[in-house]
Amino acid sequence: MKQLWDSRFTKAVNKEVIDFTSSIHLDKRLYKYDIQGSIAHVRMLDKCKIINSRDATRIINGLKLILREIQTKKIKFYTFDEDIHMAIEKRLINKIGSAGEKLHTARSRNDQVSLDMRLYLRDEIISLLKLIKNLQKVIIELAQKYINIIIPGFTHLQHGQPVALSHHLMAYYFMLKRDCERMNECLTRVNVLPLGAGALAGTELPIDRRYVAKLLGFQRVSANSIDTVSDRDFVIEFLGIASILAMHLSRLSEELILWSSEEFSFIELDDAFCTGSSIMPQKKNPDVAELIRAKTGQVYGNLMAMLTVMKGLPLSYNRDMQEDKKCLFDTVDITGAVLRILPNLLKSLKVNKDHISQVIKSGFLAATDVSNYLVIKGVPFRQAHGITGGIVKYCLKTNRRIEELSLGELKKFSGKFSSDIFQKLKMENCVANKQSLGGTSPKELVNVIKKEKKEQGF
């Protein structure tokens, strides 16, 4: 099969080489971006009188027809087509003849590929931002629903202090908010026009890159042609941001797995989002959450693979960079799939309120509040900490909770204790008193949720 670039060669390319180097099985998903970019390029060539208007019209109409053919599956792609860019150009020449041979004027596959990738990633980031916002909306709705439920707050997976369940959930909301900020910042660096850089040196033809940028909605035009065609920073940056996002979603999934276990029993996952065992009939496995946790490793792997591909490349373009699509497409697919299923899983879960209310009575969750009580009474913090530690030791020895001690017993540890300590020890008061900015009190949470809903338009 004759290639569009093979006039310099004395032998046909080995079939194994064609199979090994072909990327059309991956990059065919870029077809609409390739056609979109080509139409803008031809309009610029026409405007700058590099090709005549008659040929420009024929090329544009031909490209639009090819777009419809691909969308209606009237075109099949083959390994010998090499990549989507060459496949579309070959198809165009076959359909409209010599006018189609003018399409590639003043551009290279190097800047063309970068253009298609940027157009694709721009759309995908916008789609992912919408999915993240939807997940945030679900989390904030759950936070409103469970604002009066108190759970143990953990450090080192040990009981620390009582917190509102809503406060715990909102921690993930703010992780996702940072993910959105990073995605939006990445979008500004994706939204740079590479077309016009040529193979690496630009072109002597009188092109108008700013006009193409305007047609395609790019905010800026790349400044250095060598950097343009050798740059995959925008892909790596996205993969890094997606890795952080995946880490956040994996942490949330891990908590869902823990909380739905019999040892925790804080929540029950809906049957529709679980599977059973092939041998143990009683099992209800949190497979969706487990797979989200596992797929995070694939996302990390794509980032590391792309960093490794790029780390030793001399300027400018090298064929190694063709491997970017595998990494990028896989991460986009995984991230989108997770963000689509997780909100539905969260909306369907059931919180075991009665069980949680029993759990928070154990673990000395009010110990820090005892220390702070003594601080308010004028005891230096380090002394208050030591006194409270002694009380906990005494409770462990006598198999009681702090709130079960008498005032007389407490006074043996410090004369600063009075009857008001027992109000401080109530879980609802421990939570309600944390009114510092960002704290767990329901009053603070109501304000935070109200602010975020207004800001996000929920």
Sequence and secondary structure as in RCSB ss.txt:
>XXXX:A:sequence
MKQLWDSRFTKAVNKEVIDFTSSIHLDKRLYKYDIQGSIAHVRMLDKCKIINSRDATRIINGLKLILREIQTKKI
KFYTFDEDIHMAIEKRLINKIGSAGEKLHTARSRNDQVSLDMRLYLRDEIISLLKLIKNLQKVIIELAQKYINII
IPGFTHLQHGQPVALSHHLMAYYFMLKRDCERMNECLTRVNVLPLGAGALAGTELPIDRRYVAKLLGFQRVSANS
IDTVSDRDFVIEFLGIASILAMHLSRLSEELILWSSEEFSFIELDDAFCTGSSIMPQKKNPDVAELIRAKTGQVY
GNLMAMLTVMKGLPLSYNRDMQEDKKCLFDTVDITGAVLRILPNLLKSLKVNKDHISQVIKSGFLAATDVSNYLV
IKGVPFRQAHGITGGIVKYCLKTNRRIEELSLGELKKFSGKFSSDIFQKLKMENCVANKQSLGGTSPKELVNVIK
KEKKEQGF
>XXXX:A:secstr
   TTGGG SS   HHHHHHH  HHHHGGGHHHHHHHHHHHHHHHHHTTSS HHHHHHHHHHHHHHHHHHHTT  
   GGG SHHHHHHHHHHHHHGGGGGGTTTT  HHHHHHHHHHHHHHHHHHHHHHHHHHHHHHHHHHHHHTTT E
EEEEETTEEEEEEEHHHHHHHHHHHHHHHHHHHHHHHHHHSEE TT TTTT  SS   HHHHHHHHT SEE S H
HHHHH  HHHHHHHHHHHHHHHHHHHHHHHHHHHTSTTT SEE  GGG B  SS TT  B HHHHHHHHHHHHHH
HHHHHHHHHHTT  SS  GGGGGHHHHHHHHHHHHHHHHHHHHHHHHH EE HHHHHHHTTSS TTHHHHHHHHH
HTT  HHHHHHHHHHHHHHHHHHT  GGGS HHHHHTT TT  TTHHHHTSHHHHHHT  STT   HHHHHHHHH
HHHHHHT 
